[in-house]
Amino acid sequence: MHVPDGFINAPVSVATGAVAAAAVAVSLRGARRELAGAAQGGGTGAERTAPLAGLVAAFIFAVQMLNFPVAAGTSGHLLGGALAAILVGPYTGVLCVSVVLLMQGVLFADGGLTALGVNITDMAIVTTVVAYALFRGLVKVLPRRRRSITVASFVAALVSVPAAAVTFTALYALGGTADVPIGKVFTAMVGVHVLIGIGEAAITALTVGAVIAVRPDLVYGARGLTAPLELRTSPLGAPAGEPAAVPAAATASAGEPTAVPTAAPRRSVRRVWLAGLAAAVVCAGGLSYYASTSPDGLEKVAHDQGIDAKAKDHAAKDSPLADYSVKDITDPRLAGGLAGIIGVGATLAAGTGVFLVLRRRRSAGPGEAAAPAAERPTPEQV
């Protein structure tokens, strides 16, 4: 659903650029709170969440290269707003998708540069806000189980895609450059993107479910469902759930452990990070060669309805990586795979850099100490 240059007129493009800039600014502040509130079982959660947020951006970039067929002559791809919001938080999610869109526009000539505000508003802000609001509502009414997180993820992702299609239609009604009946645009856009939403929902639910299966503590949307395990021992007769204040010497002499709760040990995220990076590289560097070559939903609708009548060439059309292919490499498999790997690396570096800066500013800003765990905001407060 990357909007090219020339689809939307200058006034609306400028207005959406201002909206996108304001939303990114708000998300920067919100992401600091999400990073600071990421502790689970002790330690500084931001130390784990910052690199994971960069990985989520890289993974979304990679999976967006995997266009899947949805109808005759039409394909779709992941938008990623729902996935990012559920994994790392809504504010951080907006930043993740925005980084992806920026990398795609600057390096790969995908999505117009003058339409960057339109794309961020539509694909980063709308999808994330709609998906996370629906996700939180579903989690509150569904049973408090891990499976409920997967179900809520599926539904939220499914709805977020046609929501983005409706937003594009509204923007086109305000500033479309071609004289096209809006009713036809609305019907075509929503119809095809409901189908694309099914693919988005499946990818989102599978990914969230996979992470929950191995590390539920790393899923932002699953916080509060499970608590870190604690080892508690108490002598016979102590109230249930309350450790008895038994002197250490007495328990040691009796050969029993001291009745003091022990916090769950911190677990490294290295394996999860490496597995996610490997999946991104495989998707972008290998599986992308087999992606559908049919036009995506917006391209198909634009061609059929005449929306692209005044489309303009991308300013970066001569980029060495334009169209996700390395220039001057004749083997299409190698050219596309190498471009995908470069894109994953660039997105990972840019995303991780942004979140590491946010973490440091939150942890040790000028005249500001890191917030104690007790003062960190809960997801509901965020």
C-alpha positions as CSV (number, residue, x, y, z in Angstrom):
1,M,0.0,0.0,0.0
2,H,2.9,2.3,-0.6
3,V,1.6,5.5,-2.1
4,P,3.8,6.9,-4.9
5,D,4.4,10.5,-5.7
6,G,1.7,12.2,-7.7
7,F,-1.3,10.3,-6.2
8,I,-2.1,13.0,-3.6
9,N,-1.8,16.7,-4.2
10,A,0.7,19.0,-2.4
11,P,-1.6,20.6,0.2
12,V,-2.8,17.2,1.5
13,S,0.7,15.7,1.3
14,V,2.0,18.6,3.4
15,A,-0.8,18.3,5.9
16,T,-0.2,14.5,6.3
17,G,3.5,15.2,6.6
18,A,2.7,17.5,9.6
19,V,0.5,14.9,11.1
20,A,3.2,12.2,10.7
21,A,5.8,14.5,12.2
22,A,3.6,15.2,15.2
23,A,2.8,11.5,15.6
24,V,6.5,10.5,15.4
25,A,7.3,13.2,18.0
26,V,4.6,11.9,20.4
27,S,5.8,8.3,19.7
28,L,9.4,9.2,20.6
29,R,8.2,10.3,24.1
30,G,5.9,7.3,24.4
31,A,8.5,4.9,23.3
32,R,10.8,6.1,26.1
33,R,8.2,5.1,28.6
34,E,7.6,1.8,26.9
35,L,11.3,1.1,26.9
36,A,11.6,2.1,30.6
37,G,8.6,0.0,31.6
38,A,9.9,-3.1,29.9
39,A,11.4,-4.8,33.0
40,Q,10.2,-8.2,33.7
41,G,11.6,-10.1,36.7
42,G,14.2,-7.4,37.5
43,G,16.8,-5.7,35.5
44,T,16.6,-2.9,33.0
45,G,14.0,-3.9,30.5
46,A,15.2,-1.2,28.0
47,E,18.5,-3.1,27.7
48,R,16.5,-5.9,26.2
49,T,13.7,-4.1,24.4
50,A,15.8,-1.5,22.5
51,P,17.6,-4.1,20.3
52,L,14.4,-6.2,20.0
53,A,12.6,-3.1,18.7
54,G,15.2,-2.6,16.0
55,L,14.9,-6.3,15.1
56,V,11.1,-6.0,14.8
57,A,11.6,-3.1,12.3
58,A,14.1,-5.3,10.3
59,F,11.7,-8.3,10.4
60,I,8.8,-6.2,9.1
61,F,11.0,-4.9,6.3
62,A,11.9,-8.4,5.3
63,V,8.4,-9.9,5.5
64,Q,7.1,-6.9,3.4
65,M,9.2,-8.3,0.6
66,L,7.1,-11.4,0.5
67,N,4.1,-10.5,-1.6
68,F,1.4,-13.2,-1.5
69,P,-1.4,-13.7,-4.1
70,V,-4.9,-12.7,-2.8
71,A,-7.0,-12.6,-6.0
72,A,-6.7,-12.8,-9.7
73,G,-3.8,-10.6,-10.7
74,T,-3.4,-9.0,-7.2
75,S,-1.0,-9.6,-4.4
76,G,-0.6,-8.3,-0.9
77,H,2.1,-7.9,1.8
78,L,2.4,-7.4,5.5
79,L,1.9,-3.8,6.7
80,G,3.2,-4.6,10.2
81,G,1.5,-2.1,12.4
82,A,-0.4,-4.7,14.4
83,L,2.7,-6.9,14.7
84,A,4.9,-4.1,16.0
85,A,2.4,-2.7,18.4
86,I,1.7,-6.1,20.0
87,L,5.4,-7.1,20.3
88,V,7.0,-3.9,21.4
89,G,4.2,-1.4,22.2
90,P,2.1,1.0,20.2
91,Y,4.4,4.0,20.4
92,T,7.5,1.9,19.6
93,G,5.4,0.2,16.9
94,V,4.7,3.5,15.1
95,L,8.5,4.2,15.1
96,C,9.3,0.7,13.8
97,V,7.0,1.0,10.8
98,S,8.1,4.6,10.2
99,V,11.8,3.5,10.1
100,V,10.8,0.8,7.6
101,L,8.9,3.2,5.3
102,L,11.8,5.7,5.4
103,M,14.4,3.0,4.4
104,Q,12.1,1.8,1.6
105,G,11.5,5.3,0.3
106,V,15.1,6.5,0.4
107,L,17.0,3.3,-0.5
108,F,14.6,1.2,-2.6
109,A,12.4,3.9,-4.3
110,D,9.3,2.2,-2.8
111,G,6.7,4.8,-1.8
112,G,7.1,8.4,-2.9
113,L,9.3,10.8,-1.0
114,T,6.7,13.6,-1.2
115,A,4.1,11.0,-0.1
116,L,6.2,9.9,3.0
117,G,3.8,11.7,5.3
118,V,0.8,9.9,3.6
119,N,2.5,6.5,4.0
120,I,3.5,7.0,7.6
121,T,0.0,8.3,8.5
122,D,-1.7,5.4,6.7
123,M,0.6,2.5,7.2
124,A,2.3,3.3,10.5
125,I,-0.1,5.4,12.6
126,V,-3.6,4.2,11.5
127,T,-2.7,0.5,11.5
128,T,-0.9,0.6,14.8
129,V,-3.6,2.7,16.6
130,V,-6.5,0.7,15.3
131,A,-4.8,-2.7,15.8
132,Y,-3.6,-2.0,19.4
133,A,-6.9,-0.4,20.5
134,L,-8.8,-3.4,19.2
135,F,-6.2,-5.8,20.6
136,R,-6.4,-4.3,24.1
137,G,-10.2,-4.4,24.1
138,L,-10.2,-8.1,23.1
139,V,-7.6,-9.1,25.7
140,K,-9.8,-7.5,28.4
141,V,-12.9,-9.7,27.5
142,L,-11.2,-12.9,26.5
143,P,-9.9,-15.5,29.0
144,R,-6.6,-14.6,30.5
145,R,-4.6,-17.2,28.6
146,R,-1.7,-17.0,26.1
147,R,-4.0,-18.3,23.4
148,S,-6.2,-15.3,23.8
149,I,-3.2,-13.1,22.9
150,T,-2.8,-15.0,19.6
151,V,-6.6,-14.7,18.8
152,A,-6.6,-11.0,19.6
153,S,-3.5,-10.5,17.4
154,F,-5.3,-12.2,14.5
155,V,-8.4,-10.1,14.7
156,A,-6.5,-6.8,15.3
157,A,-4.3,-7.4,12.3
158,L,-7.2,-8.4,10.1
159,V,-9.1,-5.2,10.9
160,S,-6.0,-2.9,10.6
161,V,-5.5,-3.4,6.9
162,P,-9.0,-2.4,5.6
163,A,-8.8,0.5,8.1
164,A,-5.7,1.7,6.3
165,A,-7.6,1.3,3.0
166,V,-10.4,3.4,4.3
167,T,-7.9,6.1,5.4
168,F,-6.3,6.1,2.0
169,T,-9.7,6.6,0.4
170,A,-10.4,9.5,2.7
171,L,-7.1,11.1,1.8
172,Y,-7.7,10.6,-1.9
173,A,-11.2,12.2,-1.5
174,L,-9.5,15.2,0.0
175,G,-6.5,15.5,-2.4
176,G,-6.6,13.0,-5.2
177,T,-5.0,14.2,-8.4
178,A,-7.3,12.2,-10.8
179,D,-11.0,12.6,-11.2
180,V,-12.2,9.2,-10.0
181,P,-15.5,8.4,-8.3
182,I,-14.7,8.0,-4.6
183,G,-17.4,5.3,-4.2
184,K,-15.6,3.1,-6.7
185,V,-12.3,3.7,-5.0
186,F,-13.7,2.9,-1.6
187,T,-15.3,-0.4,-2.8
188,A,-12.2,-1.6,-4.7
189,M,-9.8,-0.6,-1.9
190,V,-11.7,-2.1,1.0
191,G,-12.7,-5.2,-0.9
192,V,-9.1,-6.2,-1.9
193,H,-7.6,-5.2,1.4
194,V,-10.0,-7.3,3.4
195,L,-8.4,-10.3,1.6
196,I,-4.9,-8.9,2.2
197,G,-5.9,-8.5,5.9
198,I,-6.4,-12.2,6.2
199,G,-2.8,-12.8,5.2
200,E,-1.7,-10.0,7.5
201,A,-3.6,-11.6,10.4
202,A,-2.1,-15.0,9.7
203,I,1.5,-13.7,9.7
204,T,0.9,-11.6,12.8
205,A,-0.7,-14.4,14.8
206,L,1.9,-16.9,13.8
207,T,4.7,-14.6,14.7
208,V,3.2,-13.4,18.1
209,G,2.3,-17.0,18.9
210,A,5.9,-18.2,18.2
211,V,7.4,-15.6,20.5
212,I,4.9,-16.2,23.2
213,A,5.7,-20.0,23.1
214,V,9.4,-19.4,23.9
215,R,9.5,-16.0,25.7
216,P,6.1,-14.5,26.7
217,D,7.9,-11.9,28.8
218,L,9.2,-10.3,25.6
219,V,5.7,-9.7,24.2
220,Y,4.5,-6.2,25.2
221,G,0.8,-7.1,24.7
222,A,1.1,-10.2,26.9
223,R,2.3,-8.4,30.0
224,G,0.2,-9.0,33.1
225,L,-1.0,-12.4,31.9
226,T,2.0,-14.3,33.3
227,A,4.2,-13.4,36.3
228,P,7.9,-14.5,36.6
229,L,8.3,-17.7,38.5
230,E,9.5,-17.4,42.1
231,L,10.9,-20.0,44.4
232,R,9.2,-19.7,47.8
233,T,9.6,-22.1,50.7
234,S,7.9,-21.9,54.0
235,P,7.9,-24.2,57.1
236,L,4.8,-26.2,58.0
237,G,2.1,-24.0,59.3
238,A,3.0,-20.8,57.5
239,P,0.2,-19.0,55.7
240,A,-0.1,-20.0,52.1
241,G,1.7,-17.6,49.7
242,E,3.6,-15.9,52.5
243,P,7.2,-16.7,53.3
244,A,7.8,-17.2,57.0
245,A,10.5,-15.1,58.7
246,V,12.7,-17.9,59.8
247,P,16.3,-17.1,60.7
248,A,18.8,-18.3,58.2
249,A,20.9,-20.0,60.8
250,A,17.9,-22.1,61.9
251,T,17.0,-23.2,58.4
252,A,20.7,-23.9,57.6
253,S,21.1,-26.2,60.6
254,A,17.9,-28.1,59.6
255,G,19.1,-28.5,56.1
256,E,16.3,-26.5,54.6
257,P,16.5,-23.4,52.3
258,T,16.0,-20.0,53.8
259,A,12.3,-18.9,53.4
260,V,13.0,-15.8,51.3
261,P,11.5,-15.4,47.8
262,T,13.9,-15.4,44.9
263,A,13.3,-13.4,41.8
264,A,13.3,-15.2,38.5
265,P,16.7,-15.1,36.9
266,R,17.2,-12.8,34.0
267,R,17.3,-14.7,30.7
268,S,19.3,-13.6,27.8
269,V,17.4,-12.5,24.6
270,R,20.4,-13.4,22.4
271,R,18.8,-16.6,21.1
272,V,15.5,-14.9,20.3
273,W,17.4,-12.0,18.7
274,L,19.5,-14.3,16.5
275,A,16.6,-16.4,15.5
276,G,14.6,-13.3,14.5
277,L,17.5,-12.0,12.5
278,A,18.0,-15.3,10.8
279,A,14.3,-15.4,9.9
280,A,14.6,-11.8,8.5
281,V,17.6,-12.7,6.4
282,V,16.0,-15.9,5.0
283,C,12.9,-14.0,4.1
284,A,14.6,-11.0,2.5
285,G,17.6,-12.8,1.0
286,G,16.0,-16.1,-0.2
287,L,12.2,-16.4,0.0
288,S,11.6,-13.0,-1.6
289,Y,12.7,-14.4,-4.9
290,Y,9.5,-16.5,-4.9
291,A,7.2,-13.7,-3.9
292,S,4.2,-12.9,-6.1
293,T,5.1,-10.5,-8.9
294,S,1.5,-9.3,-9.3
295,P,0.7,-5.7,-8.4
296,D,-0.3,-5.2,-4.8
297,G,-3.7,-4.0,-3.8
298,L,-3.2,-0.3,-4.2
299,E,-1.3,-0.7,-7.5
300,K,-4.1,-2.9,-8.9
301,V,-6.9,-0.5,-7.8
302,A,-4.9,2.5,-9.0
303,H,-4.4,1.0,-12.5
304,D,-8.0,-0.2,-12.8
305,Q,-9.6,3.0,-11.5
306,G,-7.3,5.5,-13.1
307,I,-5.8,6.8,-9.8
308,D,-2.3,6.6,-11.3
309,A,-3.1,9.0,-14.1
310,K,-0.8,11.6,-12.7
311,A,1.7,9.4,-10.9
312,K,5.3,10.7,-11.0
313,D,8.6,8.9,-11.2
314,H,10.3,8.3,-7.9
315,A,13.1,10.8,-7.1
316,A,15.3,7.8,-6.2
317,K,14.5,5.7,-9.2
318,D,18.2,5.5,-10.2
319,S,19.2,4.3,-6.7
320,P,21.6,1.4,-6.8
321,L,18.9,-0.6,-4.8
322,A,15.8,0.7,-6.7
323,D,13.0,-1.9,-7.0
324,Y,14.8,-4.2,-4.4
325,S,17.5,-5.2,-6.8
326,V,21.2,-4.4,-6.7
327,K,22.2,-2.5,-9.9
328,D,24.6,-4.1,-12.4
329,I,24.1,-7.6,-11.0
330,T,22.5,-9.6,-13.8
331,D,21.4,-12.6,-11.8
332,P,17.9,-11.6,-10.5
333,R,18.1,-14.1,-7.6
334,L,21.4,-12.8,-6.4
335,A,20.5,-9.1,-7.1
336,G,17.2,-9.3,-5.2
337,G,18.6,-11.4,-2.4
338,L,21.5,-9.2,-1.8
339,A,19.3,-6.1,-1.9
340,G,17.0,-7.7,0.7
341,I,19.9,-8.5,3.0
342,I,21.3,-4.9,2.7
343,G,17.8,-3.6,3.5
344,V,17.5,-5.8,6.6
345,G,20.9,-4.6,7.8
346,A,20.2,-1.0,7.1
347,T,16.8,-1.1,8.8
348,L,18.2,-3.0,11.8
349,A,21.0,-0.5,12.2
350,A,18.7,2.5,11.9
351,G,16.0,1.1,14.1
352,T,18.3,-0.1,16.8
353,G,20.2,3.2,16.8
354,V,16.9,5.1,17.3
355,F,15.8,3.0,20.2
356,L,19.2,2.9,21.9
357,V,19.3,6.7,21.8
358,L,15.8,6.7,23.4
359,R,16.9,4.2,26.0
360,R,19.9,6.3,27.0
361,R,18.0,9.5,27.1
362,R,15.4,7.9,29.3
363,S,17.9,6.2,31.6
364,A,20.4,9.0,32.0
365,G,19.1,12.3,30.5
366,P,20.6,15.6,31.5
367,G,20.0,16.0,35.2
368,E,17.7,13.0,35.2
369,A,18.3,9.6,36.9
370,A,16.9,6.4,35.6
371,A,13.3,5.8,36.8
372,P,13.1,3.2,39.6
373,A,11.1,0.0,38.8
374,A,8.4,1.0,41.1
375,E,7.8,4.3,39.3
376,R,7.8,2.9,35.8
377,P,4.4,3.2,34.1
378,T,2.3,0.2,33.5
379,P,1.0,-0.6,30.0
380,E,-2.4,0.8,31.0
381,Q,-0.8,4.1,32.0
382,V,1.1,4.2,28.6
